[in-house]
Amino acid sequence: MASLRGLSRPARNLPLSQLARQTYTAVPVRCASSQAAEVAAPVLNELEDSTLTAPQLSEEEKKQFRPWKRAKDRKFGLPSGRYQYHPPKYNRGPLHPVQSPPASDPIARDFVPGPFNLPRLKQTYHSTIAPDLMTLAYQHVLPGTPKKETADRLRGWDGSSPYHKNRALRGPRGGPVLPLIERDITFNNIPLLKEISIASYVPDAIKDPNHLLVARSVLLALTGTTPEITKTKANVVQWGIRIGDRAGVKTTVYGNAAYEFLDRCVHLVFPRIKDWMGIAATTGDSNGNLSFGLTPEEVRLFPEVEANAWLYPAKMLPGCRVFIKTSATSDRQARLLLQAFGVPFYGKVRN
């Protein structure tokens, strides 16, 4: 019915059979494109027959055309790298006219491709942990607020002796090491993970070198780097240890490898340790570096060791000590960073 409404009123009274038999006269329509093609046809034929087309080579000319032979016979050729840019081998200061390109430039001598992937823990740090640390540790200081006076870190002399004059200041009480000054966390001073060192002391390796071989294999499986063999530095008569004996291995991982190792510890090893309270809160060297130990039973929980347990005899499996180095300037900031990563702490906090 909708189609009938579009017809005129007289046409609506006609039956559908008569409407179908109606004929229409065809009107010839000439396309502009076909007309232009007919006009341009003789012109194109003349162009094809003209001398503007490329000449055809004969078979003899094709056989004689050998560019590789001509390049081989050339006697005086410039070296391939004559006109290529080479970065300088040494950095001669910021005022030198020739400067080394940045390390991100592929032509730089210290260019390292990558990163091809980011560890999950590192992605979490950049997306969540770093902004949270900066927000939690933010301290608003009004403009014009005077800075707090800090005490002198080095102790002077009271002048009771003539030898005190022009004498160097003394270090802090308790030792000659001067600890770092804790810096406030700002947008350009957020603590981050720098490296992780793993060391294992195997005194049984002095009598049986197979213990040292197993320790190297375990650290190689955990870190993916070849461990370095350490030697003893003192004599211990009771244990039969002499200076220079090979009795340990150590290795250090940086960057993504450090984040991956800490990720495995937090999510795969620590939850499986029975009755484990965490890392002692008193650990640290007051410079933002923390450490903890793992027994042989806890080392066996790593998936790299557990999957190939038949390679490591149970009596030869060593324990290890893990040292975590961060960019924090105090143990308090380092604990704050590791707690954000998921590392638990227990006990009384020292500083």
C-alpha positions, 0 to 999 in steps of 0.5 A, a space after each residue: 500500500 505504501 507503494 501505491 500512495 506514491 502514484 498519482 490519483 488516476 494511476 491508483 485506479 488501474 490494476 497492478 497487471 496493467 501497471 506492470 505492462 507499461 513500457 517506457 521509451 529509452 532516451 540515449 545519454 552520452 557520457 562525457 568521459 566516453 566522449 573525451 576518450 574518443 577525442 583523445 584516442 588519436 592523440 594517444 596513438 601518436 604519442 605511442 608511436 613518437 620518439 618520446 618513449 624509452 628506447 628498447 635495449 637489444 639482447 647484446 646490450 643487456 648482456 654487456 650491462 653488468 654494474 657489479 663487475 664495473 664496481 669490482 674493477 674500480 681501483 680507487 674506491 673510498 672506504 664505506 665509512 669515510 663520510 659516516 658520522 662517528 661519535 667521539 671516543 672520549 668526552 672532552 668537556 662541555 665546551 668542546 665543539 664536538 659533543 657525544 650524542 646522548 645514550 638514547 641515540 642509536 649511533 652513540 657508543 654507549 647505546 643500549 637497545 630497549 627496554 623491550 618489556 617492563 617488569 610488573 613491579 616496575 610498572 606498579 612503581 611508576 604508576 602507583 607507588 611513586 605518586 603515593 610516596 610523594 603525596 604521603 611525604 609531602 610537607 607544605 612550607 609557606 613562602 618566606 619560612 626560615 630554615 631550621 638551624 641544623 647542628 654541626 655534623 663535625 665536632 670542633 676542638 675546645 682550644 685547650 691545647 695549642 695543637 688544636 689550632 688549624 686542626 681538622 674537625 673531628 667526626 661523629 661519636 661512635 665511629 669515623 663514618 659520617 651518615 647521610 643527611 635525610 632529604 625530604 621526598 620531593 618530585 625529584 627525590 622519590 626513593 627507588 630500587 637501584 640494585 640487589 646483591 645476593 651473597 652465599 657463604 659456603 664453608 663446606 666448600 673448602 673440603 668439598 668443592 661440589 658445595 661451591 658448584 651447587 651454590 653457583 648454580 643456585 645463584 645463577 638460576 635465581 638471578 640469570 647472571 654468573 656469580 663471582 667466587 669469593 675468598 676468605 679474608 681471615 684465618 679461623 683455626 677452629 673451622 680449618 679456614 685459611 686466607 684465600 680459600 674459596 668459600 662463597 659466591 656473590 652476584 648483583 642484579 640491576 634495573 629490571 632484573 632487580 625488580 623481577 627478583 624482588 617481585 618473585 620474593 614478595 609474591 612467590 617466596 614470602 607467602 610460602 614461608 611457614 610462620 614467617 614474621 617478616 624482615 626485622 625493622 632494625 635492619 639497615 645501614 642508616 643510608 637507605 640500604 636494607 638486608 635480610 637472609 634466607 635459609 636453605 629451606 626458604 631458597 628451595 621455594 623459588 620456582 627456578 630451584 623448585 622446578 629443577 630440585 633434582 639438580 640441587 642435592 638437599 644437603 648441599 643447598 645453600 642459604 643466602 643473604 640479600 642486600 637491597 640498595 635504594 636511592 633513599 637517604 635513610 632507613 625510614 624511607 627505604 622501609 617505606 619504599 619496600 612496604 609499598 612493594 609488599 615487603 613486611 617488617 616486624 619489631 621495634 623501629 630503630 630509625 
